[in-house]
Amino acid sequence: MKWEQLPLGPLQTNCYLISNSMKDCLVIDLGSEGPKLIQHIQKRGLKPIAILLTHAHFDHIGAVDDVRDHYHIPVYIHRNEKKWLANPAMNGSTAFMSQTISARDADFLIDQETKLSIGSFSFQVYETPGHSPGSISFYFEESGIVVSGDALFAGSIGRTDLPQGDHQQLIKSIHQKLLALPEDTIVLPGHGPDTVIEIEMESNPYLNGF
């Protein structure tokens, strides 16, 4: 299995393409620039089969409908943020953007930690709230990667000063779910470069002393 990171939009939100040997792929966190993303997918010869969202803040959902409609594929999100996609006030675009951003409701709602199988892909969904109430992370054990959304970054953690953010809950999520993964697990965050669990355990200043 391969992964590719594509920073998109004004906040350079990381979109991830997780693909297999048959060129099927999962598309995770589609920040914006839908036509550019579709062009890139076509250039790579990939065949998207589903869209996964770590959470529904505006900078992670801008290209959802473009890609969903082009490939006719379903969208997955946590139940706690099922209303956020279509509501600019809830997804934050009303407060932080000059234009509102929205997407149609998701096709599938995740309401608990579970192992999902989509096509030939099988992965674990962890609930990692704190940055937002429905934040989730996707762990691909065989490939040794976890897509952490805006929970854990290289040397940092997600903001918790946004509506329904909770700093203590985020710290708890990171320690109980993400730092419990094998130390050599590669972390694919919502913004910035990838990192490794071991590095964050040893040097992330926001996690020391918990």
C-alpha positions as CSV (number, residue, x, y, z in Angstrom):
1,M,0.0,0.0,0.0
2,K,1.2,3.5,-0.8
3,W,0.3,6.9,0.5
4,E,0.7,10.4,-0.9
5,Q,0.3,13.8,0.8
6,L,-1.2,16.8,-1.1
7,P,-1.4,20.1,0.7
8,L,-4.4,22.0,-0.6
9,G,-6.0,25.4,-0.2
10,P,-5.1,28.6,1.7
11,L,-4.4,26.7,4.9
12,Q,-2.4,23.9,3.1
13,T,-4.5,21.2,4.6
14,N,-3.0,17.8,3.9
15,C,-5.2,15.5,1.7
16,Y,-4.0,11.9,1.6
17,L,-4.3,9.3,-1.1
18,I,-4.0,5.8,0.2
19,S,-3.7,3.4,-2.7
20,N,-3.1,-0.3,-3.3
21,S,-1.5,-2.3,-6.1
22,M,-4.7,-2.3,-8.1
23,K,-4.8,1.5,-8.1
24,D,-7.9,1.7,-5.9
25,C,-7.6,4.5,-3.4
26,L,-9.1,6.2,-0.4
27,V,-9.2,10.0,-0.4
28,I,-8.8,11.5,3.1
29,D,-9.6,15.2,4.0
30,L,-10.3,17.1,0.8
31,G,-9.5,20.6,1.9
32,S,-10.2,22.5,-1.4
33,E,-9.1,22.8,-5.0
34,G,-11.3,20.0,-6.2
35,P,-10.4,20.3,-9.9
36,K,-6.7,20.2,-9.1
37,L,-7.2,17.2,-6.9
38,I,-9.2,15.3,-9.5
39,Q,-6.5,16.1,-12.1
40,H,-3.8,14.8,-9.9
41,I,-5.8,11.6,-9.2
42,Q,-6.3,11.1,-12.9
43,K,-2.6,11.7,-13.6
44,R,-1.7,9.0,-11.2
45,G,-4.2,6.6,-12.7
46,L,-5.9,6.1,-9.4
47,K,-9.5,4.9,-8.8
48,P,-11.1,6.5,-5.7
49,I,-13.6,4.2,-3.9
50,A,-14.4,6.3,-0.8
51,I,-13.8,9.6,1.0
52,L,-12.8,9.6,4.6
53,L,-12.9,12.7,6.8
54,T,-11.0,13.0,10.1
55,H,-13.4,15.9,11.0
56,A,-15.6,18.5,9.4
57,H,-13.8,21.8,9.8
58,F,-14.1,24.0,6.7
59,D,-10.4,23.5,5.7
60,H,-10.9,19.7,5.4
61,I,-14.1,19.5,3.4
62,G,-14.0,22.1,0.6
63,A,-13.5,19.6,-2.2
64,V,-15.7,16.8,-0.9
65,D,-18.6,17.3,-3.3
66,D,-16.4,17.9,-6.3
67,V,-14.6,14.5,-5.8
68,R,-17.7,12.7,-4.6
69,D,-19.7,13.7,-7.7
70,H,-16.9,13.1,-10.1
71,Y,-16.3,9.5,-9.0
72,H,-19.7,8.7,-7.4
73,I,-18.2,7.5,-4.2
74,P,-19.5,7.6,-0.6
75,V,-18.3,9.9,2.2
76,Y,-17.6,8.7,5.8
77,I,-17.6,11.0,8.9
78,H,-18.1,10.6,12.6
79,R,-21.7,11.0,13.8
80,N,-20.8,13.8,16.2
81,E,-20.2,16.1,13.2
82,K,-22.9,14.8,10.9
83,K,-24.5,18.3,10.7
84,W,-21.3,20.2,10.2
85,L,-20.7,19.5,6.5
86,A,-23.8,21.4,5.4
87,N,-23.6,24.1,8.1
88,P,-21.0,26.9,7.6
89,A,-21.5,28.2,11.1
90,M,-20.7,24.8,12.6
91,N,-17.8,24.0,10.3
92,G,-16.2,27.3,10.9
93,S,-16.2,28.9,7.5
94,T,-18.6,31.6,8.5
95,A,-16.2,32.9,11.2
96,F,-12.9,32.3,9.4
97,M,-13.4,32.6,5.7
98,S,-14.6,35.3,3.3
99,Q,-16.9,32.8,1.7
100,T,-19.0,30.0,3.3
101,I,-18.0,26.4,2.7
102,S,-20.3,23.4,2.8
103,A,-20.9,19.9,1.5
104,R,-23.8,17.6,1.4
105,D,-24.4,15.2,4.2
106,A,-22.1,12.2,4.5
107,D,-23.3,8.8,3.2
108,F,-22.0,6.8,6.2
109,L,-21.8,7.9,9.9
110,I,-19.2,6.3,12.2
111,D,-20.5,6.2,15.7
112,Q,-17.9,4.1,17.5
113,E,-14.3,2.8,17.3
114,T,-14.4,0.0,14.8
115,K,-12.4,-1.8,12.1
116,L,-13.6,-0.7,8.7
117,S,-13.2,-2.6,5.5
118,I,-13.8,-0.7,2.2
119,G,-12.9,-2.6,-0.9
120,S,-9.5,-4.3,-0.2
121,F,-8.6,-1.7,2.5
122,S,-8.9,-2.7,6.1
123,F,-8.1,-0.2,8.9
124,Q,-8.9,0.8,12.5
125,V,-10.9,3.9,13.3
126,Y,-10.0,5.6,16.6
127,E,-12.0,8.3,18.3
128,T,-9.6,11.1,19.0
129,P,-11.8,14.1,20.0
130,G,-10.5,17.4,21.5
131,H,-9.8,19.5,18.5
132,S,-13.4,18.8,17.6
133,P,-16.0,16.5,19.1
134,G,-16.1,14.1,16.1
135,S,-12.4,13.9,15.4
136,I,-11.2,10.5,14.4
137,S,-7.9,8.9,13.3
138,F,-7.4,6.1,10.7
139,Y,-4.8,3.5,11.5
140,F,-3.5,1.2,8.8
141,E,-1.6,-1.4,10.8
142,E,-0.1,-3.3,7.9
143,S,1.5,-0.1,6.5
144,G,2.4,1.3,9.8
145,I,0.7,4.7,9.3
146,V,-2.0,6.7,11.1
147,V,-3.9,9.6,9.6
148,S,-4.3,11.8,12.7
149,G,-6.2,14.8,11.2
150,D,-5.7,17.9,13.5
151,A,-5.1,15.9,16.7
152,L,-1.4,15.4,16.5
153,F,1.2,17.3,14.4
154,A,5.0,17.2,14.2
155,G,6.0,18.9,17.4
156,S,2.6,20.2,18.1
157,I,-1.1,19.4,18.7
158,G,-4.4,20.6,17.3
159,R,-6.1,23.9,18.3
160,T,-8.6,23.6,21.1
161,D,-9.8,27.3,21.2
162,L,-12.4,26.6,18.5
163,P,-16.1,25.9,19.3
164,Q,-16.4,22.6,21.1
165,G,-12.7,22.2,21.4
166,D,-11.4,20.6,24.7
167,H,-7.7,20.7,25.5
168,Q,-7.7,18.1,28.2
169,Q,-9.8,15.8,26.1
170,L,-7.3,16.2,23.2
171,I,-4.3,15.4,25.4
172,K,-6.1,12.3,26.7
173,S,-7.0,11.2,23.1
174,I,-3.4,11.5,22.0
175,H,-2.0,9.6,24.9
176,Q,-4.5,6.9,25.1
177,K,-5.0,6.3,21.4
178,L,-2.2,7.6,19.2
179,L,0.9,7.2,21.6
180,A,-0.3,3.7,22.3
181,L,0.5,2.7,18.7
182,P,3.8,1.1,17.9
183,E,6.6,3.7,18.2
184,D,7.7,3.3,14.6
185,T,4.2,4.3,13.3
186,I,4.3,7.1,10.8
187,V,1.9,10.0,11.7
188,L,0.2,11.7,8.8
189,P,-1.2,14.9,10.2
190,G,-3.7,17.4,8.8
191,H,-1.1,20.1,8.3
192,G,2.7,20.1,8.0
193,P,5.1,17.3,7.6
194,D,4.7,13.7,8.7
195,T,6.3,12.5,11.9
196,V,6.8,9.3,13.9
197,I,5.1,8.3,17.2
198,E,8.5,7.8,18.9
199,I,9.6,11.3,18.0
200,E,6.5,12.8,19.4
201,M,6.7,10.8,22.6
202,E,10.2,12.0,23.2
203,S,10.2,15.6,22.0
204,N,6.7,17.1,21.5
205,P,6.5,19.9,24.1
206,Y,2.8,19.8,24.4
207,L,2.8,16.1,25.5
208,N,5.7,16.1,28.0
209,G,4.8,15.9,31.7
210,F,1.3,14.6,31.1
